[in-house]
Amino acid sequence: MSTAAAIYIGAYTIQMLIARLEGDSEPEIINEFTAYTRIGENLDKTNLLTAEGMDLAAKALKEMHEAAQYHKVDQYSIVASGSLRNAINRASLFVLCNNEFGSFPQLLSNKDEARLHFAGTVTKEFAALPIIVAYIGHYGVRIACGTMNGIDIVSEIPVGPGVLNKKFQIDTSAVGFFGMRKIMTSLKEDFQTFSSEYNEWKSKAGFAPELFLVGPFPTAYVSLALGMPVIDKNNIPSMPFPRRDLISLSRKIAAMPPEKRQKLPYLDQNMANSIAACAMIQRAIVDTCGMNEFRVSPNGLCMGVLKLLPTLLF
């Protein structure tokens, strides 16, 4: 038995998952951490990671390393989002990581990310079914379709809450009926290429697929939908959420003034500016896949790294 830590450096967060590994068994989660560093918030304009974000990243990496040492981690795997590929000063971030852990992160491709999210999400409980795993990141959506035997489709849709907020100013205003309609029409166009690939795959799948949404934003949706904090995340994957409830909640959140979104119960304040845009993107994914219900997985890329650690090659 060994204790391993998977660390994911994204444009919006840094995440760490610590787990015990033993043979072919599922990793046993010991602890998990998420730090909202927002290092890529101005990446679209100048291709520079923010100085403030770098400082927050240095602090987060130091604290995560201390936590990992406390749990006696003996294996580390550190990866970085492909969304950082165009950041001209990303080397500074990677040096921070090397200074702390003695290792530079592996820069993932979009395909790598989708594969790892899929591996981290799919469990033996759903082994016999075709699965769709959609990761909602701040600057884009990664989608993988397949089964436990392999992935058939990998797709990237370059629209996340950060992109949608910039285009429609959702984070700074309340959105009415016609504004919502305009945004959803735009999202339908964004998902058009994936829609064609997906429909062809679905027609050959043989069984109705299961849809899983992954990432901090869908997990936050669970708390809002249930009206309570999520204490036991292990119960989330077995809980289907109806499409009609997602539509109702997305309309409610979008219609709120931004200052009211800041006061939503059980919502991390770091997500308040993005939660309305994220809810609309979740709707677009569910509608594109033609689902009446969906599931939310608390596990994703970091769990995928731990599951594939013995054979992980990029």
VENKABEL-V647703 format. One record per pair of residues at least 24 apart in sequence whose C-alpha atoms are under 6 Angstrom apart, sorted by the first residue. I is the first residue (numbers start at 1). GAP is how many residues later the second one is. If there is no record, write none. Layout:
<<I	GAP> <I	GAP>>
This chain:
<<3	70> <3	71> <4	69> <4	70> <4	71> <4	72> <5	71> <6	71> <6	72> <6	296> <7	71> <8	71> <8	72> <9	71> <10	70> <10	71> <11	28> <11	29> <12	25> <12	26> <13	24> <47	40> <48	39> <78	27> <79	26> <79	27> <79	28> <80	25> <80	26> <80	27> <80	28> <81	27> <82	26> <82	27> <82	28> <114	28> <114	30> <116	185> <116	188> <117	183> <117	184> <117	187> <119	185> <120	179> <120	180> <120	181> <120	183> <120	184> <121	178> <121	179> <130	79> <131	78> <131	79> <132	79> <133	79> <134	79> <135	78> <135	79> <135	80> <136	79> <138	24> <139	24> <161	113> <161	116> <161	117> <171	102> <172	86> <173	84> <174	80> <174	81> <174	82> <174	83> <175	79> <175	80> <176	79> <195	93> <211	83> <212	83> <212	84> <213	83> <214	83> <229	37> <237	58> <237	59> <237	60> <240	54> <240	55> <241	52> <241	53> <242	51> <243	49> <243	50> <250	29>>
